[in-house]
Amino acid sequence: MRGGERKEEVDEEEDTFLPFDESSFNENMGGNRIKILISSIPDVDVTMEDFTHDFARYLLGDRLIIVDGRNGATPQLSCVNKSAYLALVSNLNAEQSEISSILPPKILALRFEDCREMELSDGAFAFAKYLRLLDLSGCSVKKLPGSIRHLKQLRYLKAPGIQDEVFPRPITGLHELRYLNLQGSCPLSDLAEAFMRFGNLLHLDLSGRSGLKELPKSFGRLWMLEHLDLSRSGIETLPDSFGWLKSLTHLHLAGCSGLKALPESFKSLPRLWHLNLSGCSGLKGLEELYSRSLSRELRHLDLSGCWGLKKLSTSSPPEKLQHLDLSGCSRLKAVVSYMPLIELQHLDLSGCSGLEEVGAGMLRPKLRHLNLSGCSVLKPSIAFDLERLMELMFLDMSGCLRLQVPEDLVLAIRGRGGKASGPNDAKLVIDPEITVMNKLREHFPEFNQPRFCS
């Protein structure tokens, strides 16, 4: 829908997307813009926060319901606009859990906030057969209600923290899902048939699932998957069918310390452009991965904290690479590229205490951010290559004891409005692109350990 057009009715047979940006509603409606404060039924006091009245009406009009049950009263359906299709429900407790009496049956998007005491019955969503977006992140849901299986038009489901030890069966029949978030700390097993019918899934988040050791072969049937987050999970191996994920662009495996190897089919991911392997300290074959198995479309590569990495050298690097993070790779001796990484803009080598050589192919004119802090044995010859970096805006060489940095280079960077510190500069360089962990590594050796969060 564009401009002032509005959808007045929801066709039961319709199978189109929501007439609004699902992710925008989920992310931006977190703050209570409008509150329906239930002080006494049927009296309703409407107050405005953050937006002016006119702008809020223009933006959402009467299509948004925000129900706040903080005062303990039970909201009633008669108090809300029955034609609204967006709902934000907050501060409901166990005695206010019958949402079918609060919301109209043609609701399309529903988000819960601060409903930790709320209990959802097994049939809680039986009334909402048109629902497209459901965010349960504000509920303490131990098990998904069985009535979710009836939400055949559901596109977006966020249910972090559920405590099912097997893949929730109510989800397996939701063939139209595009976004699924089941992040949490509990084990998740019995995945053999879980992904057989998710042919439309674009985004899957299973991060934090420490009991998740492997994925079934059927995982490769997620033909449309673009974004996969397995960070901080217990994953130890990936199936050979992983290479079937031809649409995959983002892969997060940060903190998967039990992961030993990547499948041979990994090089068959033609569209991968963001890969995070930070903290994968047990991963073998990283040198070969970098030289032979990475997509030519790769833009972002994070190998920070991969202790097994000793040398990064290739004559055929990812030619479009823009961001490379090798911080905390304390055994790394050399980073060499025989073909220039002409698109590289961000290079982080902080905490690489054994690093001796950075090849000229890594230091190309587009480089804007270079962190060499803590590289105490780096050879002095790198100083000559640094003088060619005419777009450099951030340079940290604190702790590079063998280097003499030309004063003209530091002045040039600062003259462009950038930040630079030399080997003997004790001042901590603060830059929003540098993580707190990287800064701690410079001054406290005990922090020179794998980084487990991206």
Helices and strands as residue ranges (DSSP letters): H 22-28, E 34-37, E 45-48, H 53-60, G 61-63, E 64-68, G 77-79, E 86-90, G 94-96, G 99-101, E 109-113, E 133-135, G 146-150, E 156-158, G 169-171, E 179-181, E 203-205, G 217-221, E 227-229, G 240-244, E 250-252, G 264-268, E 274-276, H 286-288, I 289-293, E 300-302, E 311-314, E 323-325, E 334-337, E 346-348, E 357-358, G 360-362, E 369-371, H 382-386, E 394-396, H 407-415, E 419-421, H 436-443, G 445-447
